[in-house]
Amino acid sequence: MKGINQIYQCEECDFETSQWLGRCPNCGAWNTLILKNVSEKNIISIKIKKEELAQPISALKLYENNKRYRIGIREFDNVL
């Protein structure tokens, strides 16, 4: 069974994915994805700041004049 430190990598273009695919979505080559082991030092860690997380709409700061954005598409303008 595939472990957490394994990925599939295309032999043609080096595209990487967590699951096997018959055709590489990057270069279009067939049957070129092979299972590779990934060392811990090659795993990228992403840190997300608290202010970058999803927030309730009530926490958003709106413009003081409550001016609406308009682009000319009525339904979209209603949302904005």
PDB file of N, CA, C and O in Angstrom:
ATOM      1  N   MET A   1       0.839  -1.183   0.000  1.00  0.00           N
ATOM      2  CA  MET A   1       0.000   0.000   0.000  1.00  0.00           C
ATOM      3  C   MET A   1       0.883   1.244   0.000  1.00  0.00           C
ATOM      4  O   MET A   1       1.932   1.263   0.643  1.00  0.00           O
ATOM      5  N   LYS A   2       0.468   2.263  -0.705  1.00  0.00           N
ATOM      6  CA  LYS A   2       1.224   3.498  -0.845  1.00  0.00           C
ATOM      7  C   LYS A   2       1.219   4.256   0.473  1.00  0.00           C
ATOM      8  O   LYS A   2       0.167   4.464   1.076  1.00  0.00           O
ATOM      9  N   GLY A   3       2.413   4.670   0.919  1.00  0.00           N
ATOM     10  CA  GLY A   3       2.549   5.413   2.171  1.00  0.00           C
ATOM     11  C   GLY A   3       2.435   6.908   1.951  1.00  0.00           C
ATOM     12  O   GLY A   3       2.312   7.382   0.822  1.00  0.00           O
ATOM     13  N   ILE A   4       2.477   7.640   3.056  1.00  0.00           N
ATOM     14  CA  ILE A   4       2.334   9.087   2.979  1.00  0.00           C
ATOM     15  C   ILE A   4       3.552   9.746   2.332  1.00  0.00           C
ATOM     16  O   ILE A   4       3.454  10.869   1.838  1.00  0.00           O
ATOM     17  N   ASN A   5       4.696   9.064   2.329  1.00  0.00           N
ATOM     18  CA  ASN A   5       5.913   9.630   1.762  1.00  0.00           C
ATOM     19  C   ASN A   5       6.167   9.133   0.347  1.00  0.00           C
ATOM     20  O   ASN A   5       7.318   9.041  -0.082  1.00  0.00           O
ATOM     21  N   GLN A   6       5.109   8.815  -0.377  1.00  0.00           N
ATOM     22  CA  GLN A   6       5.252   8.340  -1.739  1.00  0.00           C
ATOM     23  C   GLN A   6       4.375   9.164  -2.673  1.00  0.00           C
ATOM     24  O   GLN A   6       3.268   9.563  -2.312  1.00  0.00           O
ATOM     25  N   ILE A   7       4.879   9.412  -3.865  1.00  0.00           N
ATOM     26  CA  ILE A   7       4.136  10.149  -4.888  1.00  0.00           C
ATOM     27  C   ILE A   7       4.321   9.452  -6.224  1.00  0.00           C
ATOM     28  O   ILE A   7       5.203   8.607  -6.379  1.00  0.00           O
ATOM     29  N   TYR A   8       3.483   9.811  -7.186  1.00  0.00           N
ATOM     30  CA  TYR A   8       3.657   9.351  -8.561  1.00  0.00           C
ATOM     31  C   TYR A   8       4.271  10.498  -9.350  1.00  0.00           C
ATOM     32  O   TYR A   8       3.811  11.637  -9.270  1.00  0.00           O
ATOM     33  N   GLN A   9       5.325  10.182 -10.120  1.00  0.00           N
ATOM     34  CA  GLN A   9       6.032  11.196 -10.891  1.00  0.00           C
ATOM     35  C   GLN A   9       6.112  10.750 -12.350  1.00  0.00           C
ATOM     36  O   GLN A   9       6.422   9.596 -12.646  1.00  0.00           O
ATOM     37  N   CYS A  10       5.825  11.689 -13.255  1.00  0.00           N
ATOM     38  CA  CYS A  10       5.875  11.413 -14.687  1.00  0.00           C
ATOM     39  C   CYS A  10       7.338  11.310 -15.123  1.00  0.00           C
ATOM     40  O   CYS A  10       8.151  12.173 -14.794  1.00  0.00           O
ATOM     41  N   GLU A  11       7.664  10.259 -15.859  1.00  0.00           N
ATOM     42  CA  GLU A  11       9.027  10.077 -16.350  1.00  0.00           C
ATOM     43  C   GLU A  11       9.367  11.065 -17.463  1.00  0.00           C
ATOM     44  O   GLU A  11      10.543  11.322 -17.719  1.00  0.00           O
ATOM     45  N   GLU A  12       8.358  11.619 -18.126  1.00  0.00           N
ATOM     46  CA  GLU A  12       8.593  12.538 -19.232  1.00  0.00           C
ATOM     47  C   GLU A  12       8.808  13.986 -18.775  1.00  0.00           C
ATOM     48  O   GLU A  12       9.748  14.641 -19.227  1.00  0.00           O
ATOM     49  N   CYS A  13       7.947  14.489 -17.888  1.00  0.00           N
ATOM     50  CA  CYS A  13       7.979  15.920 -17.543  1.00  0.00           C
ATOM     51  C   CYS A  13       8.160  16.190 -16.047  1.00  0.00           C
ATOM     52  O   CYS A  13       8.181  17.351 -15.638  1.00  0.00           O
ATOM     53  N   ASP A  14       8.289  15.148 -15.223  1.00  0.00           N
ATOM     54  CA  ASP A  14       8.477  15.255 -13.774  1.00  0.00           C
ATOM     55  C   ASP A  14       7.258  15.795 -13.024  1.00  0.00           C
ATOM     56  O   ASP A  14       7.392  16.222 -11.877  1.00  0.00           O
ATOM     57  N   PHE A  15       6.068  15.788 -13.646  1.00  0.00           N
ATOM     58  CA  PHE A  15       4.829  16.165 -12.967  1.00  0.00           C
ATOM     59  C   PHE A  15       4.606  15.212 -11.799  1.00  0.00           C
ATOM     60  O   PHE A  15       4.857  14.014 -11.928  1.00  0.00           O
ATOM     61  N   GLU A  16       4.142  15.721 -10.667  1.00  0.00           N
ATOM     62  CA  GLU A  16       3.915  14.898  -9.482  1.00  0.00           C
ATOM     63  C   GLU A  16       2.457  14.936  -9.063  1.00  0.00           C
ATOM     64  O   GLU A  16       1.801  15.974  -9.154  1.00  0.00           O
ATOM     65  N   THR A  17       1.948  13.792  -8.600  1.00  0.00           N
ATOM     66  CA  THR A  17       0.580  13.678  -8.122  1.00  0.00           C
ATOM     67  C   THR A  17       0.531  12.639  -7.015  1.00  0.00           C
ATOM     68  O   THR A  17       1.419  11.793  -6.911  1.00  0.00           O
ATOM     69  N   SER A  18      -0.498  12.701  -6.195  1.00  0.00           N
ATOM     70  CA  SER A  18      -0.622  11.756  -5.086  1.00  0.00           C
ATOM     71  C   SER A  18      -1.285  10.452  -5.496  1.00  0.00           C
ATOM     72  O   SER A  18      -1.295   9.495  -4.721  1.00  0.00           O
ATOM     73  N   GLN A  19      -1.836  10.398  -6.697  1.00  0.00           N
ATOM     74  CA  GLN A  19      -2.493   9.169  -7.152  1.00  0.00           C
ATOM     75  C   GLN A  19      -2.048   8.806  -8.562  1.00  0.00           C
ATOM     76  O   GLN A  19      -1.638   9.668  -9.339  1.00  0.00           O
ATOM     77  N   TRP A  20      -2.133   7.527  -8.878  1.00  0.00           N
ATOM     78  CA  TRP A  20      -1.733   7.081 -10.196  1.00  0.00           C
ATOM     79  C   TRP A  20      -2.789   7.504 -11.216  1.00  0.00           C
ATOM     80  O   TRP A  20      -3.989   7.421 -10.956  1.00  0.00           O
ATOM     81  N   LEU A  21      -2.326   7.955 -12.375  1.00  0.00           N
ATOM     82  CA  LEU A  21      -3.197   8.319 -13.480  1.00  0.00           C
ATOM     83  C   LEU A  21      -2.676   7.618 -14.726  1.00  0.00           C
ATOM     84  O   LEU A  21      -1.466   7.440 -14.869  1.00  0.00           O
ATOM     85  N   GLY A  22      -3.548   7.223 -15.614  1.00  0.00           N
ATOM     86  CA  GLY A  22      -3.116   6.573 -16.845  1.00  0.00           C
ATOM     87  C   GLY A  22      -2.399   7.523 -17.785  1.00  0.00           C
ATOM     88  O   GLY A  22      -1.495   7.120 -18.517  1.00  0.00           O
ATOM     89  N   ARG A  23      -2.802   8.784 -17.764  1.00  0.00           N
ATOM     90  CA  ARG A  23      -2.218   9.791 -18.644  1.00  0.00           C
ATOM     91  C   ARG A  23      -1.787  10.992 -17.811  1.00  0.00           C
ATOM     92  O   ARG A  23      -2.530  11.457 -16.947  1.00  0.00           O
ATOM     93  N   CYS A  24      -0.601  11.483 -18.073  1.00  0.00           N
ATOM     94  CA  CYS A  24      -0.095  12.640 -17.343  1.00  0.00           C
ATOM     95  C   CYS A  24      -0.892  13.881 -17.755  1.00  0.00           C
ATOM     96  O   CYS A  24      -0.950  14.197 -18.944  1.00  0.00           O
ATOM     97  N   PRO A  25      -1.507  14.592 -16.804  1.00  0.00           N
ATOM     98  CA  PRO A  25      -2.288  15.780 -17.160  1.00  0.00           C
ATOM     99  C   PRO A  25      -1.417  16.953 -17.614  1.00  0.00           C
ATOM    100  O   PRO A  25      -1.927  17.903 -18.207  1.00  0.00           O
ATOM    101  N   ASN A  26      -0.129  16.898 -17.345  1.00  0.00           N
ATOM    102  CA  ASN A  26       0.768  17.992 -17.712  1.00  0.00           C
ATOM    103  C   ASN A  26       1.274  17.861 -19.153  1.00  0.00           C
ATOM    104  O   ASN A  26       1.169  18.807 -19.933  1.00  0.00           O
ATOM    105  N   CYS A  27       1.824  16.691 -19.510  1.00  0.00           N
ATOM    106  CA  CYS A  27       2.415  16.533 -20.841  1.00  0.00           C
ATOM    107  C   CYS A  27       1.597  15.636 -21.758  1.00  0.00           C
ATOM    108  O   CYS A  27       1.855  15.600 -22.961  1.00  0.00           O
ATOM    109  N   GLY A  28       0.609  14.904 -21.219  1.00  0.00           N
ATOM    110  CA  GLY A  28      -0.258  14.071 -22.034  1.00  0.00           C
ATOM    111  C   GLY A  28       0.300  12.691 -22.352  1.00  0.00           C
ATOM    112  O   GLY A  28      -0.329  11.934 -23.092  1.00  0.00           O
ATOM    113  N   ALA A  29       1.467  12.343 -21.811  1.00  0.00           N
ATOM    114  CA  ALA A  29       2.070  11.035 -22.082  1.00  0.00           C
ATOM    115  C   ALA A  29       1.306   9.949 -21.331  1.00  0.00           C
ATOM    116  O   ALA A  29       0.847  10.160 -20.208  1.00  0.00           O
ATOM    117  N   TRP A  30       1.175   8.782 -21.970  1.00  0.00           N
ATOM    118  CA  TRP A  30       0.448   7.658 -21.389  1.00  0.00           C
ATOM    119  C   TRP A  30       1.391   6.750 -20.616  1.00  0.00           C
ATOM    120  O   TRP A  30       2.523   6.519 -21.040  1.00  0.00           O
ATOM    121  N   ASN A  31       0.926   6.234 -19.477  1.00  0.00           N
ATOM    122  CA  ASN A  31       1.613   5.232 -18.658  1.00  0.00           C
ATOM    123  C   ASN A  31       3.032   5.641 -18.281  1.00  0.00           C
ATOM    124  O   ASN A  31       3.938   4.809 -18.320  1.00  0.00           O
ATOM    125  N   THR A  32       3.243   6.886 -17.922  1.00  0.00           N
ATOM    126  CA  THR A  32       4.575   7.350 -17.553  1.00  0.00           C
ATOM    127  C   THR A  32       4.687   7.703 -16.072  1.00  0.00           C
ATOM    128  O   THR A  32       5.761   8.091 -15.612  1.00  0.00           O
ATOM    129  N   LEU A  33       3.591   7.574 -15.316  1.00  0.00           N
ATOM    130  CA  LEU A  33       3.626   7.895 -13.886  1.00  0.00           C
ATOM    131  C   LEU A  33       4.125   6.690 -13.101  1.00  0.00           C
ATOM    132  O   LEU A  33       3.530   5.613 -13.150  1.00  0.00           O
ATOM    133  N   ILE A  34       5.226   6.884 -12.377  1.00  0.00           N
ATOM    134  CA  ILE A  34       5.797   5.803 -11.586  1.00  0.00           C
ATOM    135  C   ILE A  34       5.856   6.231 -10.121  1.00  0.00           C
ATOM    136  O   ILE A  34       5.975   7.415  -9.807  1.00  0.00           O
ATOM    137  N   LEU A  35       5.772   5.244  -9.241  1.00  0.00           N
ATOM    138  CA  LEU A  35       5.764   5.495  -7.803  1.00  0.00           C
ATOM    139  C   LEU A  35       7.173   5.828  -7.336  1.00  0.00           C
ATOM    140  O   LEU A  35       8.122   5.107  -7.646  1.00  0.00           O
ATOM    141  N   LYS A  36       7.311   6.934  -6.582  1.00  0.00           N
ATOM    142  CA  LYS A  36       8.605   7.373  -6.055  1.00  0.00           C
ATOM    143  C   LYS A  36       8.474   7.606  -4.560  1.00  0.00           C
ATOM    144  O   LYS A  36       7.413   8.005  -4.080  1.00  0.00           O
ATOM    145  N   ASN A  37       9.539   7.360  -3.831  1.00  0.00           N
ATOM    146  CA  ASN A  37       9.595   7.677  -2.408  1.00  0.00           C
ATOM    147  C   ASN A  37      10.080   9.111  -2.250  1.00  0.00           C
ATOM    148  O   ASN A  37      10.953   9.565  -2.989  1.00  0.00           O
ATOM    149  N   VAL A  38       9.511   9.814  -1.288  1.00  0.00           N
ATOM    150  CA  VAL A  38       9.878  11.195  -1.026  1.00  0.00           C
ATOM    151  C   VAL A  38      10.477  11.259   0.373  1.00  0.00           C
ATOM    152  O   VAL A  38       9.882  10.759   1.327  1.00  0.00           O
ATOM    153  N   SER A  39      11.647  11.868   0.498  1.00  0.00           N
ATOM    154  CA  SER A  39      12.256  11.997   1.823  1.00  0.00           C
ATOM    155  C   SER A  39      11.585  13.136   2.585  1.00  0.00           C
ATOM    156  O   SER A  39      11.000  14.035   1.981  1.00  0.00           O
ATOM    157  N   GLU A  40      11.671  13.093   3.885  1.00  0.00           N
ATOM    158  CA  GLU A  40      11.053  14.108   4.740  1.00  0.00           C
ATOM    159  C   GLU A  40      11.588  15.506   4.431  1.00  0.00           C
ATOM    160  O   GLU A  40      10.845  16.483   4.532  1.00  0.00           O
ATOM    161  N   LYS A  41      12.873  15.618   4.054  1.00  0.00           N
ATOM    162  CA  LYS A  41      13.445  16.934   3.800  1.00  0.00           C
ATOM    163  C   LYS A  41      12.907  17.564   2.523  1.00  0.00           C
ATOM    164  O   LYS A  41      13.045  18.774   2.342  1.00  0.00           O
ATOM    165  N   ASN A  42      12.298  16.782   1.629  1.00  0.00           N
ATOM    166  CA  ASN A  42      11.749  17.316   0.379  1.00  0.00           C
ATOM    167  C   ASN A  42      10.289  17.731   0.502  1.00  0.00           C
ATOM    168  O   ASN A  42       9.732  18.301  -0.436  1.00  0.00           O
ATOM    169  N   ILE A  43       9.662  17.456   1.637  1.00  0.00           N
ATOM    170  CA  ILE A  43       8.263  17.805   1.833  1.00  0.00           C
ATOM    171  C   ILE A  43       8.177  19.285   2.213  1.00  0.00           C
ATOM    172  O   ILE A  43       8.849  19.733   3.142  1.00  0.00           O
ATOM    173  N   ILE A  44       7.356  20.030   1.499  1.00  0.00           N
ATOM    174  CA  ILE A  44       7.208  21.465   1.718  1.00  0.00           C
ATOM    175  C   ILE A  44       6.156  21.703   2.799  1.00  0.00           C
ATOM    176  O   ILE A  44       5.065  21.135   2.759  1.00  0.00           O
ATOM    177  N   SER A  45       6.495  22.532   3.740  1.00  0.00           N
ATOM    178  CA  SER A  45       5.572  22.888   4.806  1.00  0.00           C
ATOM    179  C   SER A  45       5.010  24.280   4.528  1.00  0.00           C
ATOM    180  O   SER A  45       5.764  25.226   4.298  1.00  0.00           O
ATOM    181  N   ILE A  46       3.705  24.396   4.551  1.00  0.00           N
ATOM    182  CA  ILE A  46       3.048  25.671   4.306  1.00  0.00           C
ATOM    183  C   ILE A  46       2.439  26.163   5.614  1.00  0.00           C
ATOM    184  O   ILE A  46       1.678  25.453   6.271  1.00  0.00           O
ATOM    185  N   LYS A  47       2.785  27.379   5.970  1.00  0.00           N
ATOM    186  CA  LYS A  47       2.239  27.965   7.190  1.00  0.00           C
ATOM    187  C   LYS A  47       1.210  29.021   6.806  1.00  0.00           C
ATOM    188  O   LYS A  47       1.482  29.901   5.990  1.00  0.00           O
ATOM    189  N   ILE A  48       0.038  28.923   7.399  1.00  0.00           N
ATOM    190  CA  ILE A  48      -1.048  29.848   7.105  1.00  0.00           C
ATOM    191  C   ILE A  48      -1.269  30.735   8.329  1.00  0.00           C
ATOM    192  O   ILE A  48      -1.425  30.249   9.450  1.00  0.00           O
ATOM    193  N   LYS A  49      -1.279  32.027   8.092  1.00  0.00           N
ATOM    194  CA  LYS A  49      -1.520  32.970   9.176  1.00  0.00           C
ATOM    195  C   LYS A  49      -3.005  32.990   9.516  1.00  0.00           C
ATOM    196  O   LYS A  49      -3.850  32.718   8.663  1.00  0.00           O
ATOM    197  N   LYS A  50      -3.314  33.309  10.754  1.00  0.00           N
ATOM    198  CA  LYS A  50      -4.705  33.328  11.205  1.00  0.00           C
ATOM    199  C   LYS A  50      -5.553  34.278  10.373  1.00  0.00           C
ATOM    200  O   LYS A  50      -6.712  33.978  10.087  1.00  0.00           O
ATOM    201  N   GLU A  51      -4.990  35.429   9.978  1.00  0.00           N
ATOM    202  CA  GLU A  51      -5.766  36.396   9.201  1.00  0.00           C
ATOM    203  C   GLU A  51      -6.023  35.941   7.768  1.00  0.00           C
ATOM    204  O   GLU A  51      -6.835  36.547   7.070  1.00  0.00           O
ATOM    205  N   GLU A  52      -5.336  34.869   7.310  1.00  0.00           N
ATOM    206  CA  GLU A  52      -5.551  34.355   5.966  1.00  0.00           C
ATOM    207  C   GLU A  52      -6.638  33.280   5.921  1.00  0.00           C
ATOM    208  O   GLU A  52      -7.045  32.862   4.837  1.00  0.00           O
ATOM    209  N   LEU A  53      -7.109  32.832   7.077  1.00  0.00           N
ATOM    210  CA  LEU A  53      -8.153  31.811   7.132  1.00  0.00           C
ATOM    211  C   LEU A  53      -9.510  32.415   6.778  1.00  0.00           C
ATOM    212  O   LEU A  53      -9.691  33.632   6.826  1.00  0.00           O
ATOM    213  N   ALA A  54     -10.449  31.561   6.425  1.00  0.00           N
ATOM    214  CA  ALA A  54     -11.803  32.025   6.128  1.00  0.00           C
ATOM    215  C   ALA A  54     -12.391  32.687   7.369  1.00  0.00           C
ATOM    216  O   ALA A  54     -12.195  32.222   8.492  1.00  0.00           O
ATOM    217  N   GLN A  55     -13.110  33.773   7.149  1.00  0.00           N
ATOM    218  CA  GLN A  55     -13.679  34.529   8.253  1.00  0.00           C
ATOM    219  C   GLN A  55     -15.170  34.737   7.998  1.00  0.00           C
ATOM    220  O   GLN A  55     -15.608  34.769   6.848  1.00  0.00           O
ATOM    221  N   PRO A  56     -15.944  34.879   9.065  1.00  0.00           N
ATOM    222  CA  PRO A  56     -17.361  35.179   8.862  1.00  0.00           C
ATOM    223  C   PRO A  56     -17.512  36.555   8.229  1.00  0.00           C
ATOM    224  O   PRO A  56     -16.687  37.441   8.450  1.00  0.00           O
ATOM    225  N   ILE A  57     -18.555  36.728   7.450  1.00  0.00           N
ATOM    226  CA  ILE A  57     -18.762  37.992   6.742  1.00  0.00           C
ATOM    227  C   ILE A  57     -18.929  39.153   7.716  1.00  0.00           C
ATOM    228  O   ILE A  57     -18.623  40.297   7.378  1.00  0.00           O
ATOM    229  N   SER A  58     -19.410  38.867   8.911  1.00  0.00           N
ATOM    230  CA  SER A  58     -19.570  39.931   9.911  1.00  0.00           C
ATOM    231  C   SER A  58     -18.217  40.481  10.378  1.00  0.00           C
ATOM    232  O   SER A  58     -18.158  41.581  10.928  1.00  0.00           O
ATOM    233  N   ALA A  59     -17.147  39.741  10.170  1.00  0.00           N
ATOM    234  CA  ALA A  59     -15.818  40.199  10.580  1.00  0.00           C
ATOM    235  C   ALA A  59     -15.132  41.044   9.510  1.00  0.00           C
ATOM    236  O   ALA A  59     -14.080  41.629   9.767  1.00  0.00           O
ATOM    237  N   LEU A  60     -15.712  41.113   8.325  1.00  0.00           N
ATOM    238  CA  LEU A  60     -15.108  41.893   7.246  1.00  0.00           C
ATOM    239  C   LEU A  60     -15.306  43.382   7.478  1.00  0.00           C
ATOM    240  O   LEU A  60     -16.347  43.816   7.972  1.00  0.00           O
ATOM    241  N   LYS A  61     -14.303  44.146   7.118  1.00  0.00           N
ATOM    242  CA  LYS A  61     -14.406  45.598   7.229  1.00  0.00           C
ATOM    243  C   LYS A  61     -14.910  46.145   5.900  1.00  0.00           C
ATOM    244  O   LYS A  61     -14.249  46.011   4.871  1.00  0.00           O
ATOM    245  N   LEU A  62     -16.071  46.756   5.934  1.00  0.00           N
ATOM    246  CA  LEU A  62     -16.660  47.324   4.728  1.00  0.00           C
ATOM    247  C   LEU A  62     -16.297  48.798   4.621  1.00  0.00           C
ATOM    248  O   LEU A  62     -15.929  49.437   5.606  1.00  0.00           O
ATOM    249  N   TYR A  63     -16.407  49.318   3.420  1.00  0.00           N
ATOM    250  CA  TYR A  63     -16.141  50.747   3.226  1.00  0.00           C
ATOM    251  C   TYR A  63     -17.154  51.560   4.012  1.00  0.00           C
ATOM    252  O   TYR A  63     -18.320  51.182   4.123  1.00  0.00           O
ATOM    253  N   GLU A  64     -16.707  52.656   4.543  1.00  0.00           N
ATOM    254  CA  GLU A  64     -17.568  53.490   5.377  1.00  0.00           C
ATOM    255  C   GLU A  64     -18.748  54.067   4.603  1.00  0.00           C
ATOM    256  O   GLU A  64     -19.829  54.243   5.164  1.00  0.00           O
ATOM    257  N   ASN A  65     -18.549  54.366   3.306  1.00  0.00           N
ATOM    258  CA  ASN A  65     -19.623  54.983   2.538  1.00  0.00           C
ATOM    259  C   ASN A  65     -20.574  53.943   1.934  1.00  0.00           C
ATOM    260  O   ASN A  65     -21.510  54.302   1.220  1.00  0.00           O
ATOM    261  N   ASN A  66     -20.335  52.649   2.220  1.00  0.00           N
ATOM    262  CA  ASN A  66     -21.171  51.551   1.732  1.00  0.00           C
ATOM    263  C   ASN A  66     -21.348  51.586   0.213  1.00  0.00           C
ATOM    264  O   ASN A  66     -22.390  51.168  -0.292  1.00  0.00           O
ATOM    265  N   LYS A  67     -20.369  52.067  -0.506  1.00  0.00           N
ATOM    266  CA  LYS A  67     -20.425  52.136  -1.953  1.00  0.00           C
ATOM    267  C   LYS A  67     -20.349  50.719  -2.532  1.00  0.00           C
ATOM    268  O   LYS A  67     -19.535  49.902  -2.102  1.00  0.00           O
ATOM    269  N   ARG A  68     -21.202  50.449  -3.505  1.00  0.00           N
ATOM    270  CA  ARG A  68     -21.211  49.139  -4.139  1.00  0.00           C
ATOM    271  C   ARG A  68     -20.361  49.152  -5.403  1.00  0.00           C
ATOM    272  O   ARG A  68     -20.281  50.153  -6.115  1.00  0.00           O
ATOM    273  N   TYR A  69     -19.740  48.029  -5.654  1.00  0.00           N
ATOM    274  CA  TYR A  69     -19.024  47.856  -6.909  1.00  0.00           C
ATOM    275  C   TYR A  69     -20.021  47.492  -7.996  1.00  0.00           C
ATOM    276  O   TYR A  69     -20.943  46.715  -7.746  1.00  0.00           O
ATOM    277  N   ARG A  70     -19.862  48.026  -9.178  1.00  0.00           N
ATOM    278  CA  ARG A  70     -20.740  47.695 -10.296  1.00  0.00           C
ATOM    279  C   ARG A  70     -19.891  47.396 -11.519  1.00  0.00           C
ATOM    280  O   ARG A  70     -19.000  48.163 -11.884  1.00  0.00           O
ATOM    281  N   ILE A  71     -20.193  46.239 -12.158  1.00  0.00           N
ATOM    282  CA  ILE A  71     -19.467  45.892 -13.375  1.00  0.00           C
ATOM    283  C   ILE A  71     -20.384  45.803 -14.587  1.00  0.00           C
ATOM    284  O   ILE A  71     -19.904  45.668 -15.712  1.00  0.00           O
ATOM    285  N   GLY A  72     -21.685  45.874 -14.378  1.00  0.00           N
ATOM    286  CA  GLY A  72     -22.623  45.874 -15.499  1.00  0.00           C
ATOM    287  C   GLY A  72     -23.417  44.594 -15.671  1.00  0.00           C
ATOM    288  O   GLY A  72     -24.310  44.542 -16.517  1.00  0.00           O
ATOM    289  N   ILE A  73     -23.120  43.554 -14.891  1.00  0.00           N
ATOM    290  CA  ILE A  73     -23.909  42.320 -14.912  1.00  0.00           C
ATOM    291  C   ILE A  73     -24.802  42.377 -13.680  1.00  0.00           C
ATOM    292  O   ILE A  73     -24.313  42.315 -12.552  1.00  0.00           O
ATOM    293  N   ARG A  74     -26.101  42.492 -13.892  1.00  0.00           N
ATOM    294  CA  ARG A  74     -27.026  42.792 -12.805  1.00  0.00           C
ATOM    295  C   ARG A  74     -26.932  41.813 -11.649  1.00  0.00           C
ATOM    296  O   ARG A  74     -26.807  42.234 -10.499  1.00  0.00           O
ATOM    297  N   GLU A  75     -26.988  40.518 -11.923  1.00  0.00           N
ATOM    298  CA  GLU A  75     -26.952  39.523 -10.842  1.00  0.00           C
ATOM    299  C   GLU A  75     -25.627  39.579 -10.085  1.00  0.00           C
ATOM    300  O   GLU A  75     -25.599  39.465  -8.859  1.00  0.00           O
ATOM    301  N   PHE A  76     -24.527  39.755 -10.825  1.00  0.00           N
ATOM    302  CA  PHE A  76     -23.223  39.848 -10.184  1.00  0.00           C
ATOM    303  C   PHE A  76     -23.120  41.128  -9.367  1.00  0.00           C
ATOM    304  O   PHE A  76     -22.570  41.119  -8.266  1.00  0.00           O
ATOM    305  N   ASP A  77     -23.648  42.231  -9.900  1.00  0.00           N
ATOM    306  CA  ASP A  77     -23.653  43.493  -9.167  1.00  0.00           C
ATOM    307  C   ASP A  77     -24.432  43.370  -7.867  1.00  0.00           C
ATOM    308  O   ASP A  77     -24.052  43.971  -6.862  1.00  0.00           O
ATOM    309  N   ASN A  78     -25.519  42.601  -7.869  1.00  0.00           N
ATOM    310  CA  ASN A  78     -26.309  42.404  -6.650  1.00  0.00           C
ATOM    311  C   ASN A  78     -25.482  41.715  -5.568  1.00  0.00           C
ATOM    312  O   ASN A  78     -25.623  42.010  -4.381  1.00  0.00           O
ATOM    313  N   VAL A  79     -24.619  40.794  -5.993  1.00  0.00           N
ATOM    314  CA  VAL A  79     -23.770  40.085  -5.036  1.00  0.00           C
ATOM    315  C   VAL A  79     -22.727  41.019  -4.472  1.00  0.00           C
ATOM    316  O   VAL A  79     -22.460  41.012  -3.270  1.00  0.00           O
ATOM    317  N   LEU A  80     -22.137  41.824  -5.336  1.00  0.00           N
ATOM    318  CA  LEU A  80     -21.090  42.745  -4.867  1.00  0.00           C
ATOM    319  C   LEU A  80     -21.684  43.895  -4.100  1.00  0.00           C
ATOM    320  O   LEU A  80     -20.954  44.767  -3.631  1.00  0.00           O
TER     321      LEU A  80
END
